[in-house]
Every structure is written in structure tokens, then in C-alpha cells.
Amino acid sequence: MLYPAQNELKDSINSKYLIVTTAAKRARELQEYPDSLLLDEYRSLKNVGQALEEIAAHKVQAKLQD
């Protein structure tokens, strides 16, 4: 089973597309600035997994542009 689960992610951001784009953007930020971690502990070692964990923990919010 994948962690975090899809329903945990959809509690934070309602759109699958928005989850993916937000996670990708946050993963790039984590790669560029490794000291910008928002959680104390992560289950995942990879940036994308860490970004998804931050989204599930409501630490990262999607920005909608007009």
C-alpha cells in the first residue's frame, strides 16, 4: 500500500491533478533547498514522497492562479 493514501491527499487538495503538480513543485523545492523540511520525520527518503507527506499533513497548500 502506498503512503500517504490517496484519500488522505484528497482531504487536503481535492483534485488529483493539483496534488501531482503541487507535489512536483514542492519536490523541486526540496531538492534545491534541502533545509526547507516542514515535518520532523518522514517515512519516505525521496523528495516526491516527502512532498506528498507534507501535503497529507496539511503543511503544503496548492496555489490557484487566475
CHARMM-style PDB file with segment names, atoms N, HN, CA, C and O in Angstrom:
ATOM      1  N   MET     1       0.839  -1.184   0.000  1.00  0.00      PROA
ATOM      2  CA  MET     1       0.000   0.000   0.000  1.00  0.00      PROA
ATOM      3  C   MET     1       0.881   1.243   0.000  1.00  0.00      PROA
ATOM      4  O   MET     1       1.923   1.290   0.654  1.00  0.00      PROA
ATOM      5  N   LEU     2       0.452   2.214  -0.724  1.00  0.00      PROA
ATOM      6  HN  LEU     2      -0.395   2.176  -1.255  1.00  0.00      PROA
ATOM      7  CA  LEU     2       1.216   3.452  -0.827  1.00  0.00      PROA
ATOM      8  C   LEU     2       0.929   4.365   0.352  1.00  0.00      PROA
ATOM      9  O   LEU     2      -0.174   4.385   0.897  1.00  0.00      PROA
ATOM     10  N   TYR     3       1.938   5.108   0.726  1.00  0.00      PROA
ATOM     11  HN  TYR     3       2.835   5.092   0.283  1.00  0.00      PROA
ATOM     12  CA  TYR     3       1.765   6.086   1.792  1.00  0.00      PROA
ATOM     13  C   TYR     3       2.227   7.431   1.276  1.00  0.00      PROA
ATOM     14  O   TYR     3       3.286   7.487   0.651  1.00  0.00      PROA
ATOM     15  N   PRO     4       1.528   8.488   1.488  1.00  0.00      PROA
ATOM     16  CA  PRO     4       0.191   8.567   2.071  1.00  0.00      PROA
ATOM     17  C   PRO     4      -0.872   8.087   1.093  1.00  0.00      PROA
ATOM     18  O   PRO     4      -0.697   8.151  -0.124  1.00  0.00      PROA
ATOM     19  N   ALA     5      -1.969   7.610   1.648  1.00  0.00      PROA
ATOM     20  HN  ALA     5      -2.111   7.558   2.636  1.00  0.00      PROA
ATOM     21  CA  ALA     5      -3.062   7.081   0.831  1.00  0.00      PROA
ATOM     22  C   ALA     5      -3.731   8.213   0.054  1.00  0.00      PROA
ATOM     23  O   ALA     5      -3.694   9.378   0.448  1.00  0.00      PROA
ATOM     24  N   GLN     6      -4.338   7.827  -1.057  1.00  0.00      PROA
ATOM     25  HN  GLN     6      -4.368   6.881  -1.377  1.00  0.00      PROA
ATOM     26  CA  GLN     6      -4.986   8.822  -1.922  1.00  0.00      PROA
ATOM     27  C   GLN     6      -6.060   9.609  -1.192  1.00  0.00      PROA
ATOM     28  O   GLN     6      -6.195  10.816  -1.396  1.00  0.00      PROA
ATOM     29  N   ASN     7      -6.827   8.934  -0.340  1.00  0.00      PROA
ATOM     30  HN  ASN     7      -6.718   7.954  -0.174  1.00  0.00      PROA
ATOM     31  CA  ASN     7      -7.900   9.651   0.358  1.00  0.00      PROA
ATOM     32  C   ASN     7      -7.342  10.655   1.364  1.00  0.00      PROA
ATOM     33  O   ASN     7      -7.981  11.674   1.624  1.00  0.00      PROA
ATOM     34  N   GLU     8      -6.165  10.393   1.935  1.00  0.00      PROA
ATOM     35  HN  GLU     8      -5.646   9.565   1.724  1.00  0.00      PROA
ATOM     36  CA  GLU     8      -5.527  11.374   2.821  1.00  0.00      PROA
ATOM     37  C   GLU     8      -5.114  12.612   2.032  1.00  0.00      PROA
ATOM     38  O   GLU     8      -5.265  13.739   2.502  1.00  0.00      PROA
ATOM     39  N   LEU     9      -4.597  12.393   0.841  1.00  0.00      PROA
ATOM     40  HN  LEU     9      -4.474  11.477   0.459  1.00  0.00      PROA
ATOM     41  CA  LEU     9      -4.176  13.510  -0.004  1.00  0.00      PROA
ATOM     42  C   LEU     9      -5.381  14.320  -0.477  1.00  0.00      PROA
ATOM     43  O   LEU     9      -5.324  15.548  -0.540  1.00  0.00      PROA
ATOM     44  N   LYS    10      -6.472  13.624  -0.808  1.00  0.00      PROA
ATOM     45  HN  LYS    10      -6.518  12.627  -0.756  1.00  0.00      PROA
ATOM     46  CA  LYS    10      -7.662  14.323  -1.304  1.00  0.00      PROA
ATOM     47  C   LYS    10      -8.369  15.088  -0.200  1.00  0.00      PROA
ATOM     48  O   LYS    10      -9.174  15.972  -0.494  1.00  0.00      PROA
ATOM     49  N   ASP    11      -8.091  14.776   1.070  1.00  0.00      PROA
ATOM     50  HN  ASP    11      -7.436  14.059   1.309  1.00  0.00      PROA
ATOM     51  CA  ASP    11      -8.629  15.582   2.169  1.00  0.00      PROA
ATOM     52  C   ASP    11      -8.005  16.972   2.158  1.00  0.00      PROA
ATOM     53  O   ASP    11      -8.646  17.960   2.518  1.00  0.00      PROA
ATOM     54  N   SER    12      -6.745  17.029   1.737  1.00  0.00      PROA
ATOM     55  HN  SER    12      -6.224  16.227   1.444  1.00  0.00      PROA
ATOM     56  CA  SER    12      -6.016  18.293   1.716  1.00  0.00      PROA
ATOM     57  C   SER    12      -6.276  19.081   0.430  1.00  0.00      PROA
ATOM     58  O   SER    12      -6.586  20.271   0.471  1.00  0.00      PROA
ATOM     59  N   ILE    13      -6.146  18.403  -0.706  1.00  0.00      PROA
ATOM     60  HN  ILE    13      -5.894  17.436  -0.739  1.00  0.00      PROA
ATOM     61  CA  ILE    13      -6.348  19.020  -2.025  1.00  0.00      PROA
ATOM     62  C   ILE    13      -7.317  18.126  -2.791  1.00  0.00      PROA
ATOM     63  O   ILE    13      -7.079  16.924  -2.913  1.00  0.00      PROA
ATOM     64  N   ASN    14      -8.384  18.682  -3.297  1.00  0.00      PROA
ATOM     65  HN  ASN    14      -8.578  19.658  -3.197  1.00  0.00      PROA
ATOM     66  CA  ASN    14      -9.476  17.890  -3.861  1.00  0.00      PROA
ATOM     67  C   ASN    14      -9.201  17.332  -5.255  1.00  0.00      PROA
ATOM     68  O   ASN    14      -9.860  16.371  -5.655  1.00  0.00      PROA
ATOM     69  N   SER    15      -8.277  17.880  -5.995  1.00  0.00      PROA
ATOM     70  HN  SER    15      -7.742  18.660  -5.670  1.00  0.00      PROA
ATOM     71  CA  SER    15      -8.030  17.483  -7.377  1.00  0.00      PROA
ATOM     72  C   SER    15      -6.752  16.653  -7.487  1.00  0.00      PROA
ATOM     73  O   SER    15      -5.708  17.036  -6.959  1.00  0.00      PROA
ATOM     74  N   LYS    16      -6.842  15.501  -8.184  1.00  0.00      PROA
ATOM     75  HN  LYS    16      -7.690  15.190  -8.613  1.00  0.00      PROA
ATOM     76  CA  LYS    16      -5.654  14.662  -8.391  1.00  0.00      PROA
ATOM     77  C   LYS    16      -4.580  15.433  -9.163  1.00  0.00      PROA
ATOM     78  O   LYS    16      -3.396  15.360  -8.833  1.00  0.00      PROA
ATOM     79  N   TYR    17      -5.000  16.168 -10.189  1.00  0.00      PROA
ATOM     80  HN  TYR    17      -5.961  16.227 -10.457  1.00  0.00      PROA
ATOM     81  CA  TYR    17      -4.057  16.947 -10.989  1.00  0.00      PROA
ATOM     82  C   TYR    17      -3.335  17.967 -10.120  1.00  0.00      PROA
ATOM     83  O   TYR    17      -2.120  18.132 -10.232  1.00  0.00      PROA
ATOM     84  N   LEU    18      -4.065  18.642  -9.267  1.00  0.00      PROA
ATOM     85  HN  LEU    18      -5.052  18.508  -9.176  1.00  0.00      PROA
ATOM     86  CA  LEU    18      -3.477  19.655  -8.396  1.00  0.00      PROA
ATOM     87  C   LEU    18      -2.538  19.024  -7.367  1.00  0.00      PROA
ATOM     88  O   LEU    18      -1.523  19.623  -7.010  1.00  0.00      PROA
ATOM     89  N   ILE    19      -2.864  17.828  -6.891  1.00  0.00      PROA
ATOM     90  HN  ILE    19      -3.688  17.341  -7.181  1.00  0.00      PROA
ATOM     91  CA  ILE    19      -1.976  17.106  -5.967  1.00  0.00      PROA
ATOM     92  C   ILE    19      -0.647  16.821  -6.653  1.00  0.00      PROA
ATOM     93  O   ILE    19       0.417  17.057  -6.082  1.00  0.00      PROA
ATOM     94  N   VAL    20      -0.715  16.313  -7.880  1.00  0.00      PROA
ATOM     95  HN  VAL    20      -1.580  16.122  -8.343  1.00  0.00      PROA
ATOM     96  CA  VAL    20       0.505  15.945  -8.617  1.00  0.00      PROA
ATOM     97  C   VAL    20       1.362  17.166  -8.909  1.00  0.00      PROA
ATOM     98  O   VAL    20       2.575  17.130  -8.700  1.00  0.00      PROA
ATOM     99  N   THR    21       0.757  18.243  -9.388  1.00  0.00      PROA
ATOM    100  HN  THR    21      -0.228  18.273  -9.558  1.00  0.00      PROA
ATOM    101  CA  THR    21       1.551  19.427  -9.722  1.00  0.00      PROA
ATOM    102  C   THR    21       2.124  20.091  -8.470  1.00  0.00      PROA
ATOM    103  O   THR    21       3.251  20.587  -8.491  1.00  0.00      PROA
ATOM    104  N   THR    22       1.357  20.102  -7.384  1.00  0.00      PROA
ATOM    105  HN  THR    22       0.441  19.699  -7.367  1.00  0.00      PROA
ATOM    106  CA  THR    22       1.850  20.682  -6.130  1.00  0.00      PROA
ATOM    107  C   THR    22       2.995  19.850  -5.570  1.00  0.00      PROA
ATOM    108  O   THR    22       3.992  20.398  -5.100  1.00  0.00      PROA
ATOM    109  N   ALA    23       2.855  18.527  -5.618  1.00  0.00      PROA
ATOM    110  HN  ALA    23       2.045  18.082  -5.999  1.00  0.00      PROA
ATOM    111  CA  ALA    23       3.914  17.644  -5.119  1.00  0.00      PROA
ATOM    112  C   ALA    23       5.181  17.788  -5.957  1.00  0.00      PROA
ATOM    113  O   ALA    23       6.285  17.799  -5.411  1.00  0.00      PROA
ATOM    114  N   ALA    24       5.034  17.896  -7.267  1.00  0.00      PROA
ATOM    115  HN  ALA    24       4.138  17.887  -7.711  1.00  0.00      PROA
ATOM    116  CA  ALA    24       6.204  18.049  -8.135  1.00  0.00      PROA
ATOM    117  C   ALA    24       6.932  19.357  -7.852  1.00  0.00      PROA
ATOM    118  O   ALA    24       8.160  19.390  -7.784  1.00  0.00      PROA
ATOM    119  N   LYS    25       6.171  20.426  -7.687  1.00  0.00      PROA
ATOM    120  HN  LYS    25       5.173  20.399  -7.742  1.00  0.00      PROA
ATOM    121  CA  LYS    25       6.779  21.729  -7.397  1.00  0.00      PROA
ATOM    122  C   LYS    25       7.492  21.704  -6.042  1.00  0.00      PROA
ATOM    123  O   LYS    25       8.604  22.214  -5.907  1.00  0.00      PROA
ATOM    124  N   ARG    26       6.841  21.107  -5.047  1.00  0.00      PROA
ATOM    125  HN  ARG    26       5.938  20.693  -5.157  1.00  0.00      PROA
ATOM    126  CA  ARG    26       7.443  21.038  -3.705  1.00  0.00      PROA
ATOM    127  C   ARG    26       8.673  20.127  -3.716  1.00  0.00      PROA
ATOM    128  O   ARG    26       9.651  20.408  -3.023  1.00  0.00      PROA
ATOM    129  N   ALA    27       8.638  19.048  -4.488  1.00  0.00      PROA
ATOM    130  HN  ALA    27       7.844  18.819  -5.051  1.00  0.00      PROA
ATOM    131  CA  ALA    27       9.789  18.146  -4.584  1.00  0.00      PROA
ATOM    132  C   ALA    27      10.993  18.877  -5.186  1.00  0.00      PROA
ATOM    133  O   ALA    27      12.128  18.671  -4.756  1.00  0.00      PROA
ATOM    134  N   ARG    28      10.742  19.726  -6.177  1.00  0.00      PROA
ATOM    135  HN  ARG    28       9.820  19.894  -6.527  1.00  0.00      PROA
ATOM    136  CA  ARG    28      11.839  20.521  -6.749  1.00  0.00      PROA
ATOM    137  C   ARG    28      12.402  21.489  -5.719  1.00  0.00      PROA
ATOM    138  O   ARG    28      13.613  21.700  -5.657  1.00  0.00      PROA
ATOM    139  N   GLU    29      11.519  22.079  -4.905  1.00  0.00      PROA
ATOM    140  HN  GLU    29      10.536  21.908  -4.956  1.00  0.00      PROA
ATOM    141  CA  GLU    29      11.987  22.973  -3.835  1.00  0.00      PROA
ATOM    142  C   GLU    29      12.841  22.208  -2.825  1.00  0.00      PROA
ATOM    143  O   GLU    29      13.875  22.706  -2.379  1.00  0.00      PROA
ATOM    144  N   LEU    30      12.412  21.005  -2.467  1.00  0.00      PROA
ATOM    145  HN  LEU    30      11.573  20.600  -2.829  1.00  0.00      PROA
ATOM    146  CA  LEU    30      13.171  20.194  -1.506  1.00  0.00      PROA
ATOM    147  C   LEU    30      14.535  19.806  -2.068  1.00  0.00      PROA
ATOM    148  O   LEU    30      15.520  19.742  -1.333  1.00  0.00      PROA
ATOM    149  N   GLN    31      14.587  19.548  -3.370  1.00  0.00      PROA
ATOM    150  HN  GLN    31      13.787  19.600  -3.967  1.00  0.00      PROA
ATOM    151  CA  GLN    31      15.858  19.198  -3.995  1.00  0.00      PROA
ATOM    152  C   GLN    31      16.801  20.401  -4.014  1.00  0.00      PROA
ATOM    153  O   GLN    31      18.001  20.265  -3.778  1.00  0.00      PROA
ATOM    154  N   GLU    32      16.250  21.566  -4.293  1.00  0.00      PROA
ATOM    155  HN  GLU    32      15.274  21.677  -4.485  1.00  0.00      PROA
ATOM    156  CA  GLU    32      17.061  22.780  -4.372  1.00  0.00      PROA
ATOM    157  C   GLU    32      17.449  23.307  -2.987  1.00  0.00      PROA
ATOM    158  O   GLU    32      18.562  23.794  -2.792  1.00  0.00      PROA
ATOM    159  N   TYR    33      16.533  23.209  -2.042  1.00  0.00      PROA
ATOM    160  HN  TYR    33      15.628  22.814  -2.201  1.00  0.00      PROA
ATOM    161  CA  TYR    33      16.757  23.707  -0.675  1.00  0.00      PROA
ATOM    162  C   TYR    33      16.481  22.583   0.327  1.00  0.00      PROA
ATOM    163  O   TYR    33      15.393  22.537   0.902  1.00  0.00      PROA
ATOM    164  N   PRO    34      17.427  21.688   0.548  1.00  0.00      PROA
ATOM    165  CA  PRO    34      17.183  20.531   1.425  1.00  0.00      PROA
ATOM    166  C   PRO    34      16.917  20.897   2.883  1.00  0.00      PROA
ATOM    167  O   PRO    34      16.420  20.059   3.636  1.00  0.00      PROA
ATOM    168  N   ASP    35      17.227  22.103   3.298  1.00  0.00      PROA
ATOM    169  HN  ASP    35      17.631  22.784   2.687  1.00  0.00      PROA
ATOM    170  CA  ASP    35      16.982  22.515   4.685  1.00  0.00      PROA
ATOM    171  C   ASP    35      15.567  23.042   4.896  1.00  0.00      PROA
ATOM    172  O   ASP    35      15.236  23.476   5.999  1.00  0.00      PROA
ATOM    173  N   SER    36      14.731  23.013   3.868  1.00  0.00      PROA
ATOM    174  HN  SER    36      15.000  22.660   2.972  1.00  0.00      PROA
ATOM    175  CA  SER    36      13.386  23.582   3.974  1.00  0.00      PROA
ATOM    176  C   SER    36      12.330  22.540   4.349  1.00  0.00      PROA
ATOM    177  O   SER    36      11.173  22.664   3.947  1.00  0.00      PROA
ATOM    178  N   LEU    37      12.713  21.525   5.108  1.00  0.00      PROA
ATOM    179  HN  LEU    37      13.653  21.425   5.434  1.00  0.00      PROA
ATOM    180  CA  LEU    37      11.779  20.473   5.505  1.00  0.00      PROA
ATOM    181  C   LEU    37      10.727  21.027   6.459  1.00  0.00      PROA
ATOM    182  O   LEU    37      11.041  21.829   7.338  1.00  0.00      PROA
ATOM    183  N   LEU    38       9.478  20.600   6.284  1.00  0.00      PROA
ATOM    184  HN  LEU    38       9.223  19.948   5.570  1.00  0.00      PROA
ATOM    185  CA  LEU    38       8.376  21.096   7.102  1.00  0.00      PROA
ATOM    186  C   LEU    38       7.944  20.121   8.197  1.00  0.00      PROA
ATOM    187  O   LEU    38       7.260  20.517   9.141  1.00  0.00      PROA
ATOM    188  N   LEU    39       8.334  18.853   8.081  1.00  0.00      PROA
ATOM    189  HN  LEU    39       8.890  18.531   7.314  1.00  0.00      PROA
ATOM    190  CA  LEU    39       7.979  17.849   9.080  1.00  0.00      PROA
ATOM    191  C   LEU    39       9.225  17.409   9.844  1.00  0.00      PROA
ATOM    192  O   LEU    39      10.343  17.526   9.343  1.00  0.00      PROA
ATOM    193  N   ASP    40       9.024  16.907  11.050  1.00  0.00      PROA
ATOM    194  HN  ASP    40       8.115  16.812  11.456  1.00  0.00      PROA
ATOM    195  CA  ASP    40      10.152  16.421  11.844  1.00  0.00      PROA
ATOM    196  C   ASP    40      10.661  15.076  11.342  1.00  0.00      PROA
ATOM    197  O   ASP    40      11.867  14.832  11.332  1.00  0.00      PROA
ATOM    198  N   GLU    41       9.744  14.200  10.923  1.00  0.00      PROA
ATOM    199  HN  GLU    41       8.764  14.398  10.931  1.00  0.00      PROA
ATOM    200  CA  GLU    41      10.117  12.873  10.435  1.00  0.00      PROA
ATOM    201  C   GLU    41       9.359  12.558   9.152  1.00  0.00      PROA
ATOM    202  O   GLU    41       8.205  12.948   8.978  1.00  0.00      PROA
ATOM    203  N   TYR    42      10.034  11.848   8.264  1.00  0.00      PROA
ATOM    204  HN  TYR    42      10.972  11.531   8.405  1.00  0.00      PROA
ATOM    205  CA  TYR    42       9.432  11.415   7.010  1.00  0.00      PROA
ATOM    206  C   TYR    42       9.568   9.907   6.889  1.00  0.00      PROA
ATOM    207  O   TYR    42      10.567   9.335   7.325  1.00  0.00      PROA
ATOM    208  N   ARG    43       8.565   9.256   6.298  1.00  0.00      PROA
ATOM    209  HN  ARG    43       7.754   9.721   5.944  1.00  0.00      PROA
ATOM    210  CA  ARG    43       8.663   7.824   6.016  1.00  0.00      PROA
ATOM    211  C   ARG    43       9.437   7.599   4.721  1.00  0.00      PROA
ATOM    212  O   ARG    43      10.111   6.582   4.559  1.00  0.00      PROA
ATOM    213  N   SER    44       9.336   8.541   3.817  1.00  0.00      PROA
ATOM    214  HN  SER    44       8.789   9.367   3.948  1.00  0.00      PROA
ATOM    215  CA  SER    44       9.975   8.418   2.514  1.00  0.00      PROA
ATOM    216  C   SER    44      11.349   9.083   2.517  1.00  0.00      PROA
ATOM    217  O   SER    44      11.564  10.094   3.186  1.00  0.00      PROA
ATOM    218  N   LEU    45      12.260   8.504   1.766  1.00  0.00      PROA
ATOM    219  HN  LEU    45      12.085   7.683   1.222  1.00  0.00      PROA
ATOM    220  CA  LEU    45      13.592   9.089   1.613  1.00  0.00      PROA
ATOM    221  C   LEU    45      13.666  10.004   0.390  1.00  0.00      PROA
ATOM    222  O   LEU    45      14.575  10.827   0.278  1.00  0.00      PROA
ATOM    223  N   LYS    46      12.713   9.858  -0.519  1.00  0.00      PROA
ATOM    224  HN  LYS    46      11.975   9.189  -0.429  1.00  0.00      PROA
ATOM    225  CA  LYS    46      12.744  10.615  -1.768  1.00  0.00      PROA
ATOM    226  C   LYS    46      11.934  11.902  -1.653  1.00  0.00      PROA
ATOM    227  O   LYS    46      10.987  11.993  -0.872  1.00  0.00      PROA
ATOM    228  N   ASN    47      12.325  12.889  -2.446  1.00  0.00      PROA
ATOM    229  HN  ASN    47      13.094  12.816  -3.081  1.00  0.00      PROA
ATOM    230  CA  ASN    47      11.698  14.211  -2.384  1.00  0.00      PROA
ATOM    231  C   ASN    47      10.210  14.189  -2.724  1.00  0.00      PROA
ATOM    232  O   ASN    47       9.422  14.891  -2.090  1.00  0.00      PROA
ATOM    233  N   VAL    48       9.818  13.392  -3.716  1.00  0.00      PROA
ATOM    234  HN  VAL    48      10.458  12.822  -4.231  1.00  0.00      PROA
ATOM    235  CA  VAL    48       8.407  13.345  -4.100  1.00  0.00      PROA
ATOM    236  C   VAL    48       7.575  12.752  -2.966  1.00  0.00      PROA
ATOM    237  O   VAL    48       6.496  13.259  -2.657  1.00  0.00      PROA
ATOM    238  N   GLY    49       8.064  11.694  -2.354  1.00  0.00      PROA
ATOM    239  HN  GLY    49       8.940  11.282  -2.605  1.00  0.00      PROA
ATOM    240  CA  GLY    49       7.361  11.092  -1.222  1.00  0.00      PROA
ATOM    241  C   GLY    49       7.256  12.044  -0.049  1.00  0.00      PROA
ATOM    242  O   GLY    49       6.221  12.109   0.614  1.00  0.00      PROA
ATOM    243  N   GLN    50       8.321  12.779   0.209  1.00  0.00      PROA
ATOM    244  HN  GLN    50       9.162  12.726  -0.329  1.00  0.00      PROA
ATOM    245  CA  GLN    50       8.302  13.761   1.294  1.00  0.00      PROA
ATOM    246  C   GLN    50       7.304  14.875   0.995  1.00  0.00      PROA
ATOM    247  O   GLN    50       6.595  15.332   1.891  1.00  0.00      PROA
ATOM    248  N   ALA    51       7.248  15.309  -0.254  1.00  0.00      PROA
ATOM    249  HN  ALA    51       7.825  14.938  -0.982  1.00  0.00      PROA
ATOM    250  CA  ALA    51       6.288  16.345  -0.642  1.00  0.00      PROA
ATOM    251  C   ALA    51       4.857  15.851  -0.451  1.00  0.00      PROA
ATOM    252  O   ALA    51       4.002  16.599   0.023  1.00  0.00      PROA
ATOM    253  N   LEU    52       4.588  14.597  -0.817  1.00  0.00      PROA
ATOM    254  HN  LEU    52       5.282  13.989  -1.203  1.00  0.00      PROA
ATOM    255  CA  LEU    52       3.250  14.037  -0.626  1.00  0.00      PROA
ATOM    256  C   LEU    52       2.903  13.927   0.857  1.00  0.00      PROA
ATOM    257  O   LEU    52       1.757  14.157   1.243  1.00  0.00      PROA
ATOM    258  N   GLU    53       3.876  13.579   1.681  1.00  0.00      PROA
ATOM    259  HN  GLU    53       4.807  13.392   1.367  1.00  0.00      PROA
ATOM    260  CA  GLU    53       3.642  13.518   3.126  1.00  0.00      PROA
ATOM    261  C   GLU    53       3.307  14.905   3.680  1.00  0.00      PROA
ATOM    262  O   GLU    53       2.442  15.036   4.545  1.00  0.00      PROA
ATOM    263  N   GLU    54       3.980  15.921   3.191  1.00  0.00      PROA
ATOM    264  HN  GLU    54       4.683  15.815   2.487  1.00  0.00      PROA
ATOM    265  CA  GLU    54       3.695  17.292   3.630  1.00  0.00      PROA
ATOM    266  C   GLU    54       2.289  17.726   3.210  1.00  0.00      PROA
ATOM    267  O   GLU    54       1.599  18.415   3.961  1.00  0.00      PROA
ATOM    268  N   ILE    55       1.872  17.324   2.016  1.00  0.00      PROA
ATOM    269  HN  ILE    55       2.432  16.765   1.406  1.00  0.00      PROA
ATOM    270  CA  ILE    55       0.515  17.641   1.557  1.00  0.00      PROA
ATOM    271  C   ILE    55      -0.511  16.938   2.442  1.00  0.00      PROA
ATOM    272  O   ILE    55      -1.503  17.547   2.845  1.00  0.00      PROA
ATOM    273  N   ALA    56      -0.281  15.664   2.744  1.00  0.00      PROA
ATOM    274  HN  ALA    56       0.524  15.170   2.417  1.00  0.00      PROA
ATOM    275  CA  ALA    56      -1.213  14.906   3.591  1.00  0.00      PROA
ATOM    276  C   ALA    56      -1.293  15.491   4.996  1.00  0.00      PROA
ATOM    277  O   ALA    56      -2.337  15.409   5.642  1.00  0.00      PROA
ATOM    278  N   ALA    57      -0.192  16.083   5.477  1.00  0.00      PROA
ATOM    279  HN  ALA    57       0.657  16.149   4.952  1.00  0.00      PROA
ATOM    280  CA  ALA    57      -0.157  16.682   6.816  1.00  0.00      PROA
ATOM    281  C   ALA    57      -0.665  18.126   6.811  1.00  0.00      PROA
ATOM    282  O   ALA    57      -0.601  18.811   7.832  1.00  0.00      PROA
ATOM    283  N   HSD    58      -1.167  18.586   5.670  1.00  0.00      PROA
ATOM    284  HN  HSD    58      -1.219  18.029   4.841  1.00  0.00      PROA
ATOM    285  CA  HSD    58      -1.691  19.955   5.518  1.00  0.00      PROA
ATOM    286  C   HSD    58      -0.618  21.018   5.769  1.00  0.00      PROA
ATOM    287  O   HSD    58      -0.934  22.120   6.216  1.00  0.00      PROA
ATOM    288  N   LYS    59       0.639  20.696   5.485  1.00  0.00      PROA
ATOM    289  HN  LYS    59       0.896  19.800   5.121  1.00  0.00      PROA
ATOM    290  CA  LYS    59       1.730  21.663   5.624  1.00  0.00      PROA
ATOM    291  C   LYS    59       1.965  22.425   4.324  1.00  0.00      PROA
ATOM    292  O   LYS    59       2.552  23.507   4.334  1.00  0.00      PROA
ATOM    293  N   VAL    60       1.508  21.864   3.210  1.00  0.00      PROA
ATOM    294  HN  VAL    60       1.031  20.985   3.202  1.00  0.00      PROA
ATOM    295  CA  VAL    60       1.664  22.487   1.894  1.00  0.00      PROA
ATOM    296  C   VAL    60       0.277  22.637   1.284  1.00  0.00      PROA
ATOM    297  O   VAL    60      -0.502  21.683   1.255  1.00  0.00      PROA
ATOM    298  N   GLN    61      -0.025  23.821   0.805  1.00  0.00      PROA
ATOM    299  HN  GLN    61       0.607  24.595   0.830  1.00  0.00      PROA
ATOM    300  CA  GLN    61      -1.306  24.098   0.162  1.00  0.00      PROA
ATOM    301  C   GLN    61      -1.067  24.461  -1.299  1.00  0.00      PROA
ATOM    302  O   GLN    61      -0.042  25.049  -1.642  1.00  0.00      PROA
ATOM    303  N   ALA    62      -2.009  24.112  -2.142  1.00  0.00      PROA
ATOM    304  HN  ALA    62      -2.842  23.634  -1.863  1.00  0.00      PROA
ATOM    305  CA  ALA    62      -1.916  24.445  -3.562  1.00  0.00      PROA
ATOM    306  C   ALA    62      -2.316  25.896  -3.771  1.00  0.00      PROA
ATOM    307  O   ALA    62      -3.233  26.401  -3.124  1.00  0.00      PROA
ATOM    308  N   LYS    63      -1.618  26.555  -4.676  1.00  0.00      PROA
ATOM    309  HN  LYS    63      -0.873  26.144  -5.201  1.00  0.00      PROA
ATOM    310  CA  LYS    63      -1.959  27.928  -5.044  1.00  0.00      PROA
ATOM    311  C   LYS    63      -2.634  27.903  -6.405  1.00  0.00      PROA
ATOM    312  O   LYS    63      -2.078  27.393  -7.378  1.00  0.00      PROA
ATOM    313  N   LEU    64      -3.817  28.451  -6.463  1.00  0.00      PROA
ATOM    314  HN  LEU    64      -4.268  28.866  -5.673  1.00  0.00      PROA
ATOM    315  CA  LEU    64      -4.537  28.542  -7.730  1.00  0.00      PROA
ATOM    316  C   LEU    64      -4.280  29.902  -8.347  1.00  0.00      PROA
ATOM    317  O   LEU    64      -4.429  30.935  -7.693  1.00  0.00      PROA
ATOM    318  N   GLN    65      -3.891  29.890  -9.621  1.00  0.00      PROA
ATOM    319  HN  GLN    65      -3.771  29.051 -10.152  1.00  0.00      PROA
ATOM    320  CA  GLN    65      -3.651  31.145 -10.317  1.00  0.00      PROA
ATOM    321  C   GLN    65      -4.857  31.470 -11.177  1.00  0.00      PROA
ATOM    322  O   GLN    65      -5.470  30.580 -11.766  1.00  0.00      PROA
ATOM    323  N   ASP    66      -5.191  32.742 -11.245  1.00  0.00      PROA
ATOM    324  HN  ASP    66      -4.692  33.465 -10.767  1.00  0.00      PROA
ATOM    325  CA  ASP    66      -6.342  33.174 -12.055  1.00  0.00      PROA
ATOM    326  C   ASP    66      -5.981  33.268 -13.513  1.00  0.00      PROA
ATOM    327  OT1 ASP    66      -6.827  33.616 -14.336  1.00  0.00      PROA
TER     328      ASP     66
END
